Amino acid sequence: MSENLTLGDRLRVARRTRKLSAAQLAQKVAISPSYLQKLESGARKASPSLILALAKALHFGPEVLTGQPYYGEPEADDGVHAVIPELRRLLLCYDTPDELDISPRPLPVLASEVDQISALRRDARYVPMGPLLPAIITELTHVALDGRNGDRNKAFWHLARAYRAVNSLAHKMGHHDLSNTALERVRWAAKQSGDPLMQVTSGYLVAGAMLRQGAYSSARRKLLALRSELERLQPEHSFTDDALAVDGALLLKLAVLEARENYQDRASAYLREAEDVARMAGNRDSLAYETSFGPTNIRIHEVHSMIDMGDTEQALARLTEWAPASGGEWAPPAATVGERSSHHFIDVASAKLAVGNRSGAFDDLRRARKIAPNHTRFHPSVRETTVALLRMDTHPSNELSAFGSWVGITRN
């Protein structure tokens, strides 16, 4: 079997680069040497929190272990990286945009296109979304910098949303430096928009990036400060529906953070508080400020948190408990945004693999692909789960082999 380097292969190279034995690295992250050896051989799959712990112990960024960004046939087929150089240039020249041959389109037209881009972002359709970004960012920047009064603020508001789409594209494709630059542009545009909730939302995105880099204490302080700011902004704690949605998103991010640090009680407390906030908002799934929040996303985060803490059996039991019919398994409703729903199935596939349910794991990978193929194809966990499935099966089915080829894994 030959394929691109796996996480285990990259872990072994990184460990040797730092001149650490398996026992020394295992001690740094509080696991056994035998478990580390199983990670390096591919016999075990690392959780996101363990990947971050290993990267931190090795003094590398997590992308060194995940191998992002990927450059292979799948990426070439979809042309997913093609727009990245142009986006880098645009974000560098954010306050000195390219000259336009003609006047920018009216703001309502530009706003409508940002709505389309945001919908593509939520459904993780990065390939069709990418080519739309350069033109809309350039035009919005001209309107924002040249506009007056309401138009200026509104243009910056929509520009913040467009930069958020750049952040999502860059993060999911593994261009983490561009993702971080996009976050700075989101913050800049949000501040210029004059909308306090947009500014809190931009801070929420920054905290998410801190979490992905393993900067847990900084992310915690950031999220708690944002919640305090939100309380200050809402008179007498009378939150609007939009503010409730943003607050709920902050709580879910805090739950994930505590799960990453293995603080089960804290994670559970934030999830329960999020349920209270959802009830105050009428128990409706909301997309206010594009912060997918509501009963569905709370359940997705609860399962994700359990899996992150290694409690895979309990996570899978919870899905059975929530099932609408006996013998079934809870799944996000069809109306759930693609990025959230596909991420759920990617997480559950990993959990099922951990308990030995290989067919169930592959079924969930296929469900994720059907919902959001771009997200699924380029997700590090999908590649690692697929590698494990192929290694465990002496004679994999044509369907599994074809799926492996689709995500960039080949087998001889």
MARROSE-932809 format. One record per residue (C-alpha): x, y, z; residue in three letters. Coordinates in steps of 0.1 Angstrom, whole numbers, padded with zeros to 4 digits, always signed. Example, Ala and Ser with C-alpha at 12.3 -4.5 7.8 and 13.67 -1.06 7.14 Angstrom:
BEGIN
+0123-0045+0078ALA/+0137-0011+0071SER/
% end
This chain:
BEGIN
+0000+0000+0000MET/+0014+0034-0009SER/-0002+0068-0002GLU/+0006+0103+0009ASN/+0023+0105+0043LEU/-0001+0098+0072THR/-0003+0116+0105LEU/+0017+0088+0120GLY/+0044+0091+0094ASP/+0047+0128+0099ARG/+0046+0124+0137LEU/+0076+0100+0135ARG/+0096+0124+0113VAL/+0088+0153+0136ALA/+0098+0134+0167ARG/+0131+0124+0152ARG/+0136+0160+0140THR/+0134+0170+0176ARG/+0156+0141+0186LYS/+0131+0127+0210LEU/+0125+0090+0217SER/+0090+0076+0217ALA/+0091+0073+0255ALA/+0102+0110+0259GLN/+0075+0124+0237LEU/+0049+0101+0252ALA/+0058+0115+0287GLN/+0054+0150+0275LYS/+0018+0144+0264VAL/+0009+0120+0292ALA/+0003+0089+0271ILE/+0021+0055+0271SER/+0050+0048+0248PRO/+0031+0019+0233SER/+0002+0042+0225TYR/+0025+0066+0208LEU/+0040+0038+0187GLN/+0005+0028+0177LYS/-0002+0064+0166LEU/+0030+0064+0145GLU/+0021+0030+0129SER/-0014+0041+0121GLY/-0030+0014+0145ALA/-0046+0043+0165ARG/-0060+0076+0154LYS/-0052+0108+0173ALA/-0080+0130+0185SER/-0078+0168+0177PRO/-0068+0176+0212SER/-0040+0150+0212LEU/-0028+0163+0178ILE/-0025+0198+0193LEU/-0008+0184+0224ALA/+0017+0165+0203LEU/+0024+0195+0181ALA/+0029+0217+0211LYS/+0053+0192+0227ALA/+0073+0191+0195LEU/+0072+0229+0191HIS/+0056+0226+0157PHE/+0023+0240+0144GLY/-0005+0214+0141PRO/-0004+0216+0103GLU/+0031+0199+0104VAL/+0013+0168+0117LEU/-0019+0170+0096THR/+0001+0177+0065GLY/-0020+0206+0053GLN/-0023+0222+0028PRO/-0026+0191+0006TYR/-0014+0192-0030TYR/-0025+0162-0050GLY/-0048+0150-0076GLU/-0080+0159-0057PRO/-0068+0194-0052GLU/-0057+0197-0088ALA/-0091+0183-0100ASP/-0111+0208-0080ASP/-0087+0237-0085GLY/-0093+0246-0049VAL/-0059+0263-0044HIS/-0061+0284-0076ALA/-0076+0315-0059VAL/-0052+0315-0029ILE/-0024+0337-0045PRO/-0050+0363-0055GLU/-0065+0364-0021LEU/-0031+0368-0005ARG/-0025+0399-0026ARG/-0060+0413-0019LEU/-0056+0409+0018LEU/-0022+0425+0018LEU/-0036+0456-0001CYS/-0068+0457+0019TYR/-0068+0495+0024ASP/-0053+0503-0010THR/-0075+0482-0034PRO/-0069+0478-0071ASP/-0083+0505-0093GLU/-0116+0496-0110LEU/-0122+0501-0148ASP/-0159+0509-0140ILE/-0178+0520-0109SER/-0186+0493-0084PRO/-0221+0479-0085ARG/-0247+0493-0062PRO/-0244+0482-0026LEU/-0277+0462-0026PRO/-0264+0441-0055VAL/-0230+0435-0037LEU/-0249+0426-0005ALA/-0269+0401-0024SER/-0237+0385-0038GLU/-0222+0383-0003VAL/-0254+0365+0008ASP/-0247+0340-0019GLN/-0211+0336-0008ILE/-0222+0332+0028SER/-0246+0305+0019ALA/-0218+0287+0000LEU/-0196+0291+0030ARG/-0221+0276+0054ARG/-0226+0246+0031ASP/-0188+0242+0028ALA/-0189+0246-0010ARG/-0155+0261-0012TYR/-0147+0253-0048VAL/-0175+0274-0063PRO/-0172+0301-0036MET/-0135+0308-0041GLY/-0136+0325-0075PRO/-0163+0349-0064LEU/-0143+0364-0035LEU/-0117+0386-0052PRO/-0141+0408-0072ALA/-0166+0412-0044ILE/-0139+0422-0019ILE/-0124+0447-0043THR/-0158+0463-0051GLU/-0169+0464-0015LEU/-0136+0479-0004THR/-0141+0508-0028HIS/-0176+0514-0016VAL/-0165+0512+0020ALA/-0136+0535+0016LEU/-0153+0560-0007ASP/-0188+0558+0007GLY/-0205+0581+0032ARG/-0228+0576+0062ASN/-0250+0545+0060GLY/-0235+0531+0028ASP/-0200+0532+0043ARG/-0210+0513+0074ASN/-0231+0488+0055LYS/-0203+0481+0030ALA/-0178+0474+0059PHE/-0204+0451+0075TRP/-0207+0430+0043HIS/-0170+0432+0038LEU/-0165+0416+0072ALA/-0187+0387+0060ARG/-0167+0384+0028ALA/-0134+0383+0047TYR/-0150+0356+0070ARG/-0155+0335+0038ALA/-0118+0339+0030VAL/-0110+0328+0065ASN/-0131+0297+0062SER/-0117+0288+0028LEU/-0081+0293+0039ALA/-0086+0274+0072HIS/-0103+0244+0056LYS/-0077+0242+0029MET/-0048+0244+0054GLY/-0035+0278+0045HIS/-0033+0289+0081HIS/-0013+0320+0076ASP/-0039+0333+0051LEU/-0066+0323+0075SER/-0051+0344+0103ASN/-0046+0374+0080THR/-0083+0371+0070ALA/-0093+0372+0106LEU/-0074+0405+0111GLU/-0093+0418+0081ARG/-0126+0407+0096VAL/-0118+0425+0128ARG/-0108+0457+0108TRP/-0140+0457+0087ALA/-0162+0448+0118ALA/-0148+0478+0137LYS/-0154+0501+0108GLN/-0190+0489+0104SER/-0199+0503+0138GLY/-0219+0472+0146ASP/-0210+0459+0181PRO/-0224+0424+0175LEU/-0203+0421+0144MET/-0173+0431+0164GLN/-0181+0404+0190VAL/-0185+0379+0162THR/-0151+0388+0148SER/-0136+0382+0183GLY/-0154+0348+0184TYR/-0137+0338+0151LEU/-0103+0349+0165VAL/-0109+0328+0197ALA/-0117+0298+0174GLY/-0083+0302+0157ALA/-0066+0304+0191MET/-0083+0271+0200LEU/-0071+0254+0168ARG/-0035+0264+0177GLN/-0038+0250+0212GLY/-0037+0285+0228ALA/-0064+0274+0253TYR/-0059+0300+0281SER/-0058+0329+0256SER/-0089+0316+0239ALA/-0107+0312+0272ARG/-0099+0347+0283ARG/-0110+0360+0249LYS/-0143+0342+0250LEU/-0151+0352+0286LEU/-0143+0388+0278ALA/-0166+0387+0248LEU/-0194+0374+0269ARG/-0189+0402+0294SER/-0189+0428+0265GLU/-0221+0413+0252LEU/-0237+0417+0286GLU/-0225+0453+0287ARG/-0240+0460+0253LEU/-0275+0446+0261GLN/-0295+0469+0284PRO/-0305+0452+0317GLU/-0296+0417+0302HIS/-0325+0420+0278SER/-0308+0402+0249PHE/-0321+0405+0214THR/-0325+0373+0194ASP/-0293+0381+0175ASP/-0274+0387+0207ALA/-0287+0354+0221LEU/-0275+0336+0190ALA/-0240+0352+0193VAL/-0239+0344+0231ASP/-0249+0308+0224GLY/-0221+0305+0199ALA/-0196+0318+0225LEU/-0209+0292+0250LEU/-0205+0263+0225LEU/-0169+0274+0217LYS/-0162+0275+0254LEU/-0176+0239+0257ALA/-0153+0227+0230VAL/-0123+0244+0246LEU/-0130+0228+0280GLU/-0134+0194+0263ALA/-0101+0199+0246ARG/-0085+0204+0280GLU/-0105+0174+0293ASN/-0125+0194+0318TYR/-0157+0174+0314GLN/-0177+0192+0341ASP/-0169+0226+0327ARG/-0178+0215+0291ALA/-0211+0201+0303SER/-0219+0232+0323ALA/-0214+0254+0292TYR/-0236+0230+0271LEU/-0264+0232+0296ARG/-0261+0270+0297GLU/-0263+0270+0259ALA/-0295+0251+0262GLU/-0309+0278+0285ASP/-0299+0304+0259VAL/-0316+0284+0231ALA/-0348+0282+0252ARG/-0348+0320+0256MET/-0345+0323+0219ALA/-0375+0300+0213GLY/-0355+0268+0207ASN/-0351+0277+0170ARG/-0320+0270+0149ASP/-0306+0304+0139SER/-0281+0318+0115LEU/-0279+0352+0131ALA/-0246+0368+0123TYR/-0238+0335+0106GLU/-0232+0318+0139THR/-0252+0286+0135SER/-0268+0282+0169PHE/-0298+0264+0183GLY/-0309+0229+0195PRO/-0293+0211+0166THR/-0259+0227+0169ASN/-0259+0222+0207ILE/-0263+0184+0201ARG/-0236+0184+0175ILE/-0212+0201+0199HIS/-0222+0178+0227GLU/-0212+0148+0207VAL/-0181+0165+0194HIS/-0170+0173+0230SER/-0175+0137+0241MET/-0155+0124+0212ILE/-0127+0150+0219ASP/-0124+0138+0255MET/-0122+0102+0243GLY/-0156+0092+0255ASP/-0166+0077+0222THR/-0189+0050+0235GLU/-0209+0076+0255GLN/-0211+0098+0224ALA/-0225+0070+0203LEU/-0249+0060+0231ALA/-0262+0096+0231ARG/-0270+0094+0194LEU/-0290+0063+0200THR/-0307+0079+0230GLU/-0318+0109+0208TRP/-0330+0088+0179ALA/-0366+0094+0169PRO/-0372+0057+0165ALA/-0359+0026+0183SER/-0328+0011+0168GLY/-0319+0043+0149GLY/-0294+0071+0154GLU/-0299+0108+0157TRP/-0287+0129+0128ALA/-0289+0166+0121PRO/-0321+0177+0103PRO/-0318+0180+0065ALA/-0320+0218+0068ALA/-0288+0220+0089THR/-0260+0239+0072VAL/-0237+0216+0053GLY/-0205+0225+0071GLU/-0220+0217+0105ARG/-0238+0185+0094SER/-0208+0171+0075SER/-0185+0179+0104HIS/-0208+0159+0126HIS/-0206+0128+0104PHE/-0169+0131+0101ILE/-0166+0132+0139ASP/-0190+0102+0143VAL/-0171+0082+0117ALA/-0139+0086+0138SER/-0158+0075+0169ALA/-0172+0044+0152LYS/-0138+0035+0140LEU/-0124+0038+0175ALA/-0150+0012+0188VAL/-0144-0011+0159GLY/-0175-0003+0138ASN/-0157-0001+0104ARG/-0188-0003+0082SER/-0206+0023+0103GLY/-0175+0046+0100ALA/-0175+0043+0063PHE/-0212+0049+0060ASP/-0208+0082+0079ASP/-0179+0093+0057LEU/-0201+0087+0027ARG/-0229+0107+0043ARG/-0205+0136+0050ALA/-0194+0134+0013ARG/-0230+0136+0001LYS/-0237+0166+0022ILE/-0205+0186+0017ALA/-0181+0170-0008PRO/-0155+0199-0007ASN/-0154+0199+0031HIS/-0151+0161+0033THR/-0125+0156+0006ARG/-0100+0180+0022PHE/-0106+0173+0059HIS/-0076+0158+0077PRO/-0097+0135+0099SER/-0114+0120+0068VAL/-0080+0111+0053ARG/-0068+0095+0085GLU/-0100+0076+0090THR/-0099+0064+0054THR/-0062+0053+0057VAL/-0071+0033+0089ALA/-0101+0016+0071LEU/-0079+0007+0042LEU/-0051-0007+0064ARG/-0075-0028+0084MET/-0091-0044+0054ASP/-0070-0069+0036THR/-0094-0069+0006HIS/-0112-0035+0007PRO/-0144-0032-0013SER/-0142-0013-0046ASN/-0163+0014-0030GLU/-0139+0019-0002LEU/-0109+0019-0026SER/-0127+0044-0048ALA/-0134+0067-0018PHE/-0097+0065-0008GLY/-0087+0075-0043SER/-0112+0104-0042TRP/-0097+0118-0010VAL/-0061+0113-0024GLY/-0051+0080-0010ILE/-0039+0053-0034THR/-0032+0016-0028ARG/-0009-0008-0046ASN/
% end
